[in-house]
Amino acid sequence: MATIDTRSINEQIILAVFTAGDEDKVKALDILQGKEVRLALSGPLLLSMGEATDLLGVSRATLWRMLEAGSLEKVELYAGSYRLRVSDILELVEKRKPAKPKDAWVATSI
């Protein structure tokens, strides 16, 4: 198991605090306090079926079952060509994440 140089990490964090802008400091504080942080989407708004399966970690067959069950809604570009909204996929990924217990301490061995 690799040893983590926490001193170096702490120095990097302190340097980042002093050099960051106010908006970045607020975002970082929200993350450190475990608040929900919404990231702005950049890039394509629609994903191919293959891209969606990669993000969800499921097979194409499972993705089609999810579509048939109504868990996701497909967008038909033209007859037989479908895409999925990035926002729908990310929302589904968030729902599938296990909830983190608040105020939990992580024990590490050195």
C-alpha positions in Angstrom: 0.0 0.0 0.0 1.4 3.4 -1.0 2.2 5.9 1.7 0.5 9.3 1.2 2.5 12.4 2.0 -0.2 14.3 3.9 2.2 17.1 4.7 2.6 17.8 1.0 -1.1 17.6 0.4 -1.8 20.0 3.3 0.7 22.5 1.9 -1.0 22.3 -1.5 -4.4 22.9 0.1 -3.1 25.9 2.0 -1.5 27.3 -1.1 -4.7 26.8 -3.1 -6.7 28.6 -0.4 -4.5 31.6 -0.6 -4.5 31.7 -4.4 -8.1 30.8 -5.2 -10.8 33.4 -6.0 -13.7 33.9 -3.6 -16.1 32.0 -5.9 -13.8 29.0 -5.9 -13.4 29.1 -2.1 -17.2 29.0 -1.7 -17.4 26.0 -4.0 -14.6 24.2 -2.2 -16.2 24.9 1.2 -19.5 23.4 0.0 -17.7 20.3 -1.1 -15.8 19.9 2.1 -18.9 20.4 4.1 -20.7 17.6 2.1 -23.3 19.9 0.6 -24.8 19.0 -2.8 -22.9 20.6 -5.6 -24.3 20.9 -9.1 -21.8 21.1 -11.9 -22.6 23.0 -15.1 -22.8 20.7 -18.0 -20.4 21.3 -20.9 -20.0 19.3 -24.0 -22.7 17.3 -25.8 -26.2 17.3 -24.4 -27.1 14.0 -26.0 -25.3 10.7 -25.7 -25.3 7.6 -28.0 -26.5 4.4 -26.5 -22.9 3.1 -26.3 -21.8 6.2 -24.4 -24.8 5.9 -22.0 -24.0 2.2 -21.3 -20.4 3.2 -20.5 -21.5 5.9 -18.0 -24.1 3.7 -16.4 -21.9 0.6 -16.4 -24.6 -1.6 -17.9 -25.1 -3.6 -21.1 -27.0 -2.4 -24.1 -29.7 -5.0 -23.2 -30.0 -3.6 -19.7 -30.2 0.0 -21.1 -33.1 -1.0 -23.4 -34.9 -2.6 -20.4 -34.4 0.6 -18.5 -35.9 2.5 -21.4 -38.9 0.1 -21.7 -39.4 0.4 -17.9 -39.5 4.2 -18.1 -36.4 4.8 -16.1 -35.0 6.8 -19.0 -36.5 8.6 -22.0 -34.9 8.3 -25.5 -34.7 11.1 -28.0 -35.3 9.9 -31.6 -33.1 11.9 -34.0 -34.5 10.1 -37.1 -36.1 6.7 -37.7 -34.2 4.1 -35.7 -31.6 6.5 -34.4 -31.8 7.3 -30.7 -29.9 9.4 -28.1 -30.2 9.9 -24.4 -30.0 13.2 -22.5 -26.8 13.7 -20.5 -28.8 15.3 -17.7 -31.1 12.2 -17.5 -28.1 9.8 -17.3 -26.3 11.9 -14.7 -29.5 12.1 -12.6 -29.8 8.3 -12.8 -26.1 7.9 -11.8 -26.7 10.1 -8.8 -29.7 8.1 -7.7 -27.7 4.9 -7.9 -24.9 6.2 -5.7 -24.9 4.8 -2.1 -25.7 7.5 0.4 -22.8 8.8 2.4 -23.3 8.9 6.1 -22.9 12.5 7.5 -20.3 13.3 10.0 -18.5 9.9 9.4 -14.8 9.7 10.0 -12.6 7.6 7.8 -10.1 5.6 9.7 -6.8 5.1 8.0 -3.8 3.1 9.0 -0.3 4.5 8.7 
